[in-house]
Amino acid sequence: MTDLQIRKRGMSQDEVKKSFKQQIVVHVAGCSQEKVDRMDLSNAKDEDV
């Protein structure tokens, strides 16, 4: 994915929030998708991301 892709039909608010955090870490922090997949971003505070 080269563009931020956040909302998909049928996603809950928590799923959208997790997806947004994942995209931030990949695109802004430069982490690989594999590394992000191993992170527990569901429980990460917004300010920590």
Backbone as JSON Lines, residues from 0, in Angstrom:
{"i":0,"aa":"M","n":[0.84,-1.18,0.0],"ca":[0.0,0.0,0.0],"c":[0.88,1.24,0.0]}
{"i":1,"aa":"T","n":[0.64,2.11,-0.9],"ca":[1.41,3.34,-0.92],"c":[0.64,4.5,-0.31]}
{"i":2,"aa":"D","n":[-0.66,4.46,-0.37],"ca":[-1.5,5.5,0.23],"c":[-2.09,4.96,1.51]}
{"i":3,"aa":"L","n":[-2.44,5.87,2.41],"ca":[-3.13,5.44,3.62],"c":[-4.48,4.86,3.25]}
{"i":4,"aa":"Q","n":[-4.74,3.67,3.69],"ca":[-6.03,3.02,3.44],"c":[-6.58,2.63,4.8]}
{"i":5,"aa":"I","n":[-7.54,3.36,5.27],"ca":[-8.0,3.2,6.64],"c":[-9.33,2.48,6.74]}
{"i":6,"aa":"R","n":[-10.35,2.98,6.14],"ca":[-11.7,2.49,6.38],"c":[-12.14,1.52,5.3]}
{"i":7,"aa":"K","n":[-12.6,0.37,5.73],"ca":[-13.18,-0.6,4.83],"c":[-14.59,-0.88,5.32]}
{"i":8,"aa":"R","n":[-15.44,-1.19,4.42],"ca":[-16.84,-1.45,4.76],"c":[-16.94,-2.55,5.82]}
{"i":9,"aa":"G","n":[-17.72,-2.28,6.85],"ca":[-17.97,-3.26,7.9],"c":[-16.95,-3.27,9.02]}
{"i":10,"aa":"M","n":[-15.98,-2.37,9.0],"ca":[-14.97,-2.33,10.07],"c":[-15.55,-1.61,11.28]}
{"i":11,"aa":"S","n":[-15.25,-2.15,12.46],"ca":[-15.66,-1.49,13.69],"c":[-14.75,-0.3,13.95]}
{"i":12,"aa":"Q","n":[-15.14,0.54,14.87],"ca":[-14.33,1.71,15.21],"c":[-12.96,1.28,15.73]}
{"i":13,"aa":"D","n":[-12.9,0.22,16.52],"ca":[-11.62,-0.27,17.04],"c":[-10.73,-0.79,15.92]}
{"i":14,"aa":"E","n":[-11.32,-1.47,14.94],"ca":[-10.55,-1.97,13.8],"c":[-10.01,-0.82,12.95]}
{"i":15,"aa":"V","n":[-10.8,0.22,12.8],"ca":[-10.35,1.39,12.05],"c":[-9.19,2.05,12.78]}
{"i":16,"aa":"K","n":[-9.3,2.18,14.08],"ca":[-8.25,2.8,14.88],"c":[-6.95,2.0,14.8]}
{"i":17,"aa":"K","n":[-7.06,0.67,14.89],"ca":[-5.87,-0.18,14.79],"c":[-5.24,-0.06,13.41]}
{"i":18,"aa":"S","n":[-6.06,-0.06,12.37],"ca":[-5.56,0.07,11.0],"c":[-4.84,1.41,10.82]}
{"i":19,"aa":"F","n":[-5.4,2.46,11.37],"ca":[-4.79,3.78,11.28],"c":[-3.42,3.79,11.96]}
{"i":20,"aa":"K","n":[-3.35,3.2,13.14],"ca":[-2.08,3.13,13.87],"c":[-1.05,2.34,13.06]}
{"i":21,"aa":"Q","n":[-1.47,1.23,12.46],"ca":[-0.55,0.42,11.65],"c":[-0.01,1.24,10.49]}
{"i":22,"aa":"Q","n":[-0.87,1.97,9.81],"ca":[-0.46,2.76,8.67],"c":[0.5,3.87,9.08]}
{"i":23,"aa":"I","n":[0.26,4.48,10.24],"ca":[1.16,5.52,10.74],"c":[2.55,4.94,10.98]}
{"i":24,"aa":"V","n":[2.61,3.8,11.63],"ca":[3.9,3.19,11.96],"c":[4.65,2.8,10.68]}
{"i":25,"aa":"V","n":[3.94,2.29,9.69],"ca":[4.58,1.89,8.43],"c":[5.05,3.11,7.65]}
{"i":26,"aa":"H","n":[4.16,4.07,7.44],"ca":[4.46,5.18,6.54],"c":[5.25,6.31,7.2]}
{"i":27,"aa":"V","n":[5.01,6.58,8.46],"ca":[5.68,7.71,9.11],"c":[6.96,7.25,9.82]}
{"i":28,"aa":"A","n":[6.86,6.17,10.58],"ca":[8.03,5.7,11.33],"c":[8.95,4.85,10.47]}
{"i":29,"aa":"G","n":[8.44,4.35,9.35],"ca":[9.28,3.59,8.43],"c":[9.49,2.14,8.81]}
{"i":30,"aa":"C","n":[8.67,1.6,9.69],"ca":[8.79,0.19,10.06],"c":[8.26,-0.69,8.93]}
{"i":31,"aa":"S","n":[8.76,-1.9,8.85],"ca":[8.27,-2.82,7.84],"c":[6.9,-3.35,8.26]}
{"i":32,"aa":"Q","n":[6.12,-3.78,7.29],"ca":[4.8,-4.34,7.59],"c":[4.92,-5.58,8.46]}
{"i":33,"aa":"E","n":[5.96,-6.37,8.25],"ca":[6.18,-7.58,9.06],"c":[6.39,-7.24,10.53]}
{"i":34,"aa":"K","n":[7.16,-6.18,10.78],"ca":[7.39,-5.74,12.16],"c":[6.1,-5.21,12.78]}
{"i":35,"aa":"V","n":[5.35,-4.45,12.02],"ca":[4.09,-3.89,12.51],"c":[3.11,-5.01,12.83]}
{"i":36,"aa":"D","n":[3.09,-6.05,12.01],"ca":[2.18,-7.17,12.24],"c":[2.45,-7.86,13.58]}
{"i":37,"aa":"R","n":[3.69,-7.78,14.06],"ca":[4.04,-8.41,15.35],"c":[3.76,-7.5,16.54]}
{"i":38,"aa":"M","n":[3.48,-6.22,16.29],"ca":[3.21,-5.27,17.37],"c":[1.77,-5.38,17.86]}
{"i":39,"aa":"D","n":[1.58,-5.1,19.14],"ca":[0.23,-5.08,19.72],"c":[-0.27,-3.64,19.73]}
{"i":40,"aa":"L","n":[-0.69,-3.18,18.57],"ca":[-1.14,-1.79,18.46],"c":[-2.55,-1.59,18.98]}
{"i":41,"aa":"S","n":[-3.29,-2.66,19.18],"ca":[-4.65,-2.53,19.72],"c":[-4.63,-1.94,21.12]}
{"i":42,"aa":"N","n":[-3.6,-2.25,21.86],"ca":[-3.51,-1.77,23.24],"c":[-2.55,-0.59,23.41]}
{"i":43,"aa":"A","n":[-1.93,-0.14,22.32],"ca":[-1.02,0.99,22.38],"c":[-1.81,2.3,22.52]}
{"i":44,"aa":"K","n":[-1.32,3.16,23.37],"ca":[-1.94,4.48,23.53],"c":[-1.67,5.31,22.3]}
{"i":45,"aa":"D","n":[-2.61,6.17,21.96],"ca":[-2.46,7.02,20.79],"c":[-1.17,7.82,20.84]}
{"i":46,"aa":"E","n":[-0.87,8.39,22.0],"ca":[0.33,9.22,22.11],"c":[1.62,8.42,22.01]}
{"i":47,"aa":"D","n":[1.55,7.11,22.28],"ca":[2.73,6.26,22.14],"c":[3.01,5.93,20.68]}
{"i":48,"aa":"V","n":[1.96,5.9,19.88],"ca":[2.12,5.6,18.45],"c":[2.7,6.8,17.78]}
